[in-house]
């Protein structure tokens, strides 16, 4: 508890962290699978995914109100008992770790494919992991301050991207609406929703300063990130068209290549590259922090700091076996990740909330 009290972050900083976390992976890779399933209605799928994502957040907030200053792993032991609670918490920690591996792979493969093809992917991942480990060891307060510093730049880059792409928009590309019915739209919304793993912020939530605005900050951050993603999906459809969006691994990056202002200001795909790199790095930092803190809580270590280096090395070592290439990863997200991630994002928190609602916490019963 003292560790949490010494690492308090402000409510507005938590909102920024939620925005970065939500934009994170999705802004670069989400439009492609959305367009593959929903075609020109991909933007509708993204709206459904964002709205549906508010339901798990409502559950997270209710659990946090019932168990203040507790992470989701600490809640498990209070609600399910010592051994079952630890088993569930261990599953959560493995989920956090796998997500860290996949995101590190996302960054490594993107940079070696689009930016630095001659640089070994292991070197890129190792350099990034050094930053992630340093940020994790400093704690949530420093993470929040870093996000606060980068937030204006993310906003500027995003607004520049949207404004410069506006002349390229062709509204005919979005028609006809719901040509293939509503089922493909719903089918596409599920993988998109599974990329919004906000349950990880339940490991950060206890560090947020107690305020009446804390819950609303969670919702606001989620909605702002959602609006940014919906606009990006819309731009991909309106500028590239559904077929080109679906066939590109990184449609948002391809989208930025279309920018041309007076034949002078061109080839500024670095805008979307920088925007994505900032947000996904913070998402990786938060997820790796959740992994390290979760491991220390499951095994009752006094601190998580000594775990960061071995966990970082293990994360790098697991990328190539688990993430053979970007095509495999995209197929994995569509076929496997949705069900797996939604288990931890929605199913387990819902069960936890239901059990907590029908019984008293174990410690209160024992008292």
DOVEXTOR-536178 format. One record per residue (C-alpha): x, y, z; chain; residue in one letter; residue number from 1. Coordinates in steps of 0.5 Angstrom, whole numbers. Layout:
X/Y/Z/A/A/NUM .
...
END
This chain:
0/0/0/A/X/1 .
6/5/2/A/X/2 .
9/4/-5/A/X/3 .
2/6/-8/A/X/4 .
1/12/-4/A/X/5 .
8/14/-6/A/X/6 .
7/14/-13/A/X/7 .
0/17/-14/A/X/8 .
-2/20/-21/A/X/9 .
-7/25/-23/A/X/10 .
-13/24/-26/A/X/11 .
-12/28/-33/A/X/12 .
-5/24/-33/A/X/13 .
-9/17/-33/A/X/14 .
-14/20/-38/A/X/15 .
-8/21/-43/A/X/16 .
-5/14/-41/A/X/17 .
-12/11/-43/A/X/18 .
-12/15/-50/A/X/19 .
-5/12/-51/A/X/20 .
-7/5/-49/A/X/21 .
-13/5/-53/A/X/22 .
-9/8/-60/A/X/23 .
-3/4/-59/A/X/24 .
-3/-2/-63/A/X/25 .
-10/-1/-67/A/X/26 .
-8/6/-70/A/X/27 .
-3/2/-75/A/X/28 .
-6/-5/-76/A/X/29 .
-14/-5/-74/A/X/30 .
-16/-2/-81/A/X/31 .
-14/-8/-85/A/X/32 .
-18/-14/-81/A/X/33 .
-24/-9/-81/A/X/34 .
-24/-8/-88/A/X/35 .
-23/-15/-90/A/X/36 .
-29/-17/-86/A/X/37 .
-33/-11/-87/A/X/38 .
-31/-8/-93/A/X/39 .
-33/0/-94/A/X/40 .
-37/-1/-87/A/X/41 .
-31/-2/-83/A/X/42 .
-32/5/-80/A/X/43 .
-39/2/-77/A/X/44 .
-35/-4/-74/A/X/45 .
-30/1/-71/A/X/46 .
-36/5/-68/A/X/47 .
-39/-2/-65/A/X/48 .
-33/-4/-62/A/X/49 .
-31/2/-58/A/X/50 .
-38/3/-56/A/X/51 .
-38/-5/-53/A/X/52 .
-32/-3/-50/A/X/53 .
-35/1/-45/A/X/54 .
-39/-5/-42/A/X/55 .
-32/-8/-39/A/X/56 .
-30/-1/-37/A/X/57 .
-36/0/-33/A/X/58 .
-35/-7/-29/A/X/59 .
-27/-5/-28/A/X/60 .
-30/1/-25/A/X/61 .
-35/-2/-20/A/X/62 .
-30/-7/-18/A/X/63 .
-25/-2/-16/A/X/64 .
-30/2/-12/A/X/65 .
-31/-4/-8/A/X/66 .
-24/-6/-7/A/X/67 .
-21/1/-7/A/X/68 .
-13/1/-8/A/X/69 .
-13/-6/-10/A/X/70 .
-10/-8/-17/A/X/71 .
-15/-13/-21/A/X/72 .
-10/-19/-18/A/X/73 .
-11/-17/-11/A/X/74 .
-18/-17/-12/A/X/75 .
-18/-24/-14/A/X/76 .
-15/-27/-8/A/X/77 .
-20/-23/-4/A/X/78 .
-26/-26/-8/A/X/79 .
-24/-33/-10/A/X/80 .
-20/-35/-4/A/X/81 .
-12/-35/-4/A/X/82 .
-11/-41/-8/A/X/83 .
-16/-40/-13/A/X/84 .
-15/-33/-13/A/X/85 .
-7/-34/-15/A/X/86 .
-9/-39/-20/A/X/87 .
-13/-34/-24/A/X/88 .
-8/-28/-22/A/X/89 .
-3/-32/-26/A/X/90 .
-7/-33/-32/A/X/91 .
-8/-26/-32/A/X/92 .
0/-25/-31/A/X/93 .
1/-30/-37/A/X/94 .
-4/-26/-41/A/X/95 .
0/-19/-40/A/X/96 .
6/-22/-42/A/X/97 .
4/-25/-48/A/X/98 .
1/-18/-50/A/X/99 .
8/-15/-48/A/X/100 .
11/-20/-53/A/X/101 .
6/-19/-59/A/X/102 .
7/-11/-58/A/X/103 .
14/-12/-58/A/X/104 .
14/-16/-64/A/X/105 .
9/-11/-68/A/X/106 .
14/-5/-67/A/X/107 .
20/-10/-69/A/X/108 .
17/-12/-75/A/X/109 .
14/-6/-77/A/X/110 .
21/-2/-76/A/X/111 .
25/-7/-80/A/X/112 .
19/-8/-86/A/X/113 .
18/0/-87/A/X/114 .
23/4/-84/A/X/115 .
30/0/-82/A/X/116 .
30/-6/-87/A/X/117 .
38/-8/-86/A/X/118 .
37/-7/-78/A/X/119 .
37/-14/-74/A/X/120 .
30/-14/-71/A/X/121 .
33/-17/-65/A/X/122 .
37/-10/-64/A/X/123 .
31/-6/-65/A/X/124 .
27/-10/-60/A/X/125 .
33/-10/-55/A/X/126 .
34/-2/-55/A/X/127 .
26/-1/-54/A/X/128 .
26/-6/-48/A/X/129 .
32/-2/-45/A/X/130 .
27/4/-45/A/X/131 .
21/0/-43/A/X/132 .
25/-3/-37/A/X/133 .
28/4/-35/A/X/134 .
20/7/-35/A/X/135 .
18/1/-31/A/X/136 .
23/1/-26/A/X/137 .
21/9/-25/A/X/138 .
14/7/-24/A/X/139 .
7/10/-26/A/X/140 .
8/17/-24/A/X/141 .
14/18/-28/A/X/142 .
10/14/-34/A/X/143 .
4/19/-33/A/X/144 .
9/25/-33/A/X/145 .
12/22/-40/A/X/146 .
6/21/-43/A/X/147 .
4/28/-41/A/X/148 .
10/31/-44/A/X/149 .
9/27/-51/A/X/150 .
1/28/-51/A/X/151 .
1/35/-55/A/X/152 .
6/32/-60/A/X/153 .
1/26/-61/A/X/154 .
-5/31/-62/A/X/155 .
-1/36/-67/A/X/156 .
1/30/-71/A/X/157 .
-6/27/-71/A/X/158 .
-9/34/-73/A/X/159 .
-4/35/-79/A/X/160 .
-5/28/-81/A/X/161 .
-12/29/-82/A/X/162 .
-12/36/-85/A/X/163 .
-7/34/-90/A/X/164 .
-11/28/-92/A/X/165 .
-18/32/-93/A/X/166 .
-17/34/-100/A/X/167 .
-16/26/-102/A/X/168 .
-23/24/-99/A/X/169 .
-28/21/-104/A/X/170 .
-34/20/-101/A/X/171 .
-36/15/-106/A/X/172 .
-31/10/-103/A/X/173 .
-36/9/-97/A/X/174 .
-42/7/-101/A/X/175 .
-46/3/-101/A/X/176 .
-47/3/-93/A/X/177 .
-49/-4/-91/A/X/178 .
-49/-7/-98/A/X/179 .
-47/-14/-95/A/X/180 .
-52/-14/-89/A/X/181 .
-50/-13/-81/A/X/182 .
-47/-19/-80/A/X/183 .
-40/-18/-83/A/X/184 .
-40/-11/-79/A/X/185 .
-41/-15/-73/A/X/186 .
-36/-20/-75/A/X/187 .
-31/-15/-76/A/X/188 .
-32/-11/-69/A/X/189 .
-30/-17/-65/A/X/190 .
-23/-17/-67/A/X/191 .
-23/-10/-66/A/X/192 .
-26/-10/-59/A/X/193 .
-20/-15/-57/A/X/194 .
-15/-10/-59/A/X/195 .
-17/-5/-53/A/X/196 .
-15/-9/-47/A/X/197 .
-16/-4/-42/A/X/198 .
-16/-9/-37/A/X/199 .
-9/-8/-36/A/X/200 .
-10/-1/-34/A/X/201 .
-13/-4/-28/A/X/202 .
-6/-5/-25/A/X/203 .
-5/2/-26/A/X/204 .
-12/5/-23/A/X/205 .
-10/4/-16/A/X/206 .
-4/9/-17/A/X/207 .
-9/14/-19/A/X/208 .
-11/20/-14/A/X/209 .
-17/19/-11/A/X/210 .
-23/23/-14/A/X/211 .
-30/23/-16/A/X/212 .
-27/25/-23/A/X/213 .
-23/18/-24/A/X/214 .
-28/14/-27/A/X/215 .
-30/19/-32/A/X/216 .
-23/20/-34/A/X/217 .
-23/12/-35/A/X/218 .
-29/13/-40/A/X/219 .
-26/20/-43/A/X/220 .
-20/17/-45/A/X/221 .
-23/11/-48/A/X/222 .
-28/15/-52/A/X/223 .
-22/20/-54/A/X/224 .
-18/14/-57/A/X/225 .
-24/11/-60/A/X/226 .
-26/17/-64/A/X/227 .
-19/18/-66/A/X/228 .
-19/10/-69/A/X/229 .
-26/11/-72/A/X/230 .
-23/17/-76/A/X/231 .
-17/14/-78/A/X/232 .
-21/8/-80/A/X/233 .
-26/13/-84/A/X/234 .
-20/16/-87/A/X/235 .
-17/9/-90/A/X/236 .
-23/7/-93/A/X/237 .
-25/14/-96/A/X/238 .
-18/15/-99/A/X/239 .
-15/8/-100/A/X/240 .
-22/5/-101/A/X/241 .
-24/-2/-98/A/X/242 .
-20/-7/-102/A/X/243 .
-13/-3/-102/A/X/244 .
-14/-2/-94/A/X/245 .
-16/-10/-93/A/X/246 .
-10/-12/-97/A/X/247 .
-5/-7/-94/A/X/248 .
-1/-10/-87/A/X/249 .
0/-2/-85/A/X/250 .
-6/1/-89/A/X/251 .
-5/8/-84/A/X/252 .
2/8/-86/A/X/253 .
0/7/-93/A/X/254 .
-5/13/-92/A/X/255 .
0/18/-90/A/X/256 .
4/16/-97/A/X/257 .
-2/19/-100/A/X/258 .
0/26/-97/A/X/259 .
2/31/-102/A/X/260 .
1/39/-101/A/X/261 .
4/43/-107/A/X/262 .
8/37/-109/A/X/263 .
13/40/-104/A/X/264 .
11/37/-98/A/X/265 .
10/30/-99/A/X/266 .
12/23/-97/A/X/267 .
11/25/-90/A/X/268 .
9/18/-87/A/X/269 .
14/19/-81/A/X/270 .
8/23/-78/A/X/271 .
4/16/-78/A/X/272 .
10/12/-76/A/X/273 .
12/17/-70/A/X/274 .
5/18/-68/A/X/275 .
4/10/-67/A/X/276 .
11/9/-64/A/X/277 .
9/14/-59/A/X/278 .
3/11/-57/A/X/279 .
5/3/-58/A/X/280 .
11/5/-54/A/X/281 .
7/7/-48/A/X/282 .
2/1/-49/A/X/283 .
8/-3/-48/A/X/284 .
11/0/-42/A/X/285 .
4/0/-39/A/X/286 .
3/-8/-41/A/X/287 .
10/-10/-38/A/X/288 .
9/-6/-32/A/X/289 .
3/-10/-31/A/X/290 .
7/-16/-32/A/X/291 .
12/-15/-27/A/X/292 .
8/-12/-22/A/X/293 .
3/-18/-23/A/X/294 .
9/-23/-22/A/X/295 .
11/-20/-16/A/X/296 .
4/-20/-13/A/X/297 .
2/-27/-15/A/X/298 .
9/-29/-12/A/X/299 .
9/-24/-6/A/X/300 .
15/-21/-7/A/X/301 .
17/-14/-4/A/X/302 .
18/-11/-10/A/X/303 .
18/-12/-18/A/X/304 .
24/-8/-20/A/X/305 .
29/-14/-20/A/X/306 .
24/-18/-24/A/X/307 .
24/-13/-30/A/X/308 .
31/-15/-33/A/X/309 .
30/-22/-33/A/X/310 .
23/-21/-36/A/X/311 .
25/-16/-41/A/X/312 .
30/-21/-43/A/X/313 .
25/-27/-44/A/X/314 .
20/-22/-47/A/X/315 .
25/-21/-53/A/X/316 .
27/-28/-53/A/X/317 .
20/-30/-54/A/X/318 .
18/-26/-60/A/X/319 .
21/-30/-66/A/X/320 .
18/-36/-63/A/X/321 .
11/-33/-62/A/X/322 .
11/-28/-68/A/X/323 .
14/-31/-74/A/X/324 .
12/-26/-78/A/X/325 .
7/-20/-79/A/X/326 .
2/-24/-84/A/X/327 .
2/-30/-78/A/X/328 .
1/-25/-73/A/X/329 .
-5/-22/-77/A/X/330 .
-8/-29/-78/A/X/331 .
-7/-30/-70/A/X/332 .
-11/-24/-68/A/X/333 .
-17/-26/-73/A/X/334 .
-18/-33/-71/A/X/335 .
-15/-34/-64/A/X/336 .
-14/-27/-60/A/X/337 .
-21/-25/-60/A/X/338 .
-23/-31/-56/A/X/339 .
-17/-31/-52/A/X/340 .
-17/-23/-50/A/X/341 .
-24/-23/-49/A/X/342 .
-24/-28/-44/A/X/343 .
-19/-23/-39/A/X/344 .
-22/-17/-42/A/X/345 .
-30/-19/-40/A/X/346 .
-31/-26/-38/A/X/347 .
-27/-26/-32/A/X/348 .
-28/-19/-30/A/X/349 .
-35/-20/-30/A/X/350 .
-35/-27/-26/A/X/351 .
-31/-23/-21/A/X/352 .
-36/-18/-20/A/X/353 .
-42/-23/-20/A/X/354 .
-38/-27/-15/A/X/355 .
-36/-21/-11/A/X/356 .
-43/-18/-11/A/X/357 .
-46/-25/-8/A/X/358 .
-41/-26/-3/A/X/359 .
-37/-22/2/A/X/360 .
-29/-21/1/A/X/361 .
-26/-27/4/A/X/362 .
-22/-23/9/A/X/363 .
-28/-20/12/A/X/364 .
-31/-27/13/A/X/365 .
-25/-29/16/A/X/366 .
-26/-23/21/A/X/367 .
END
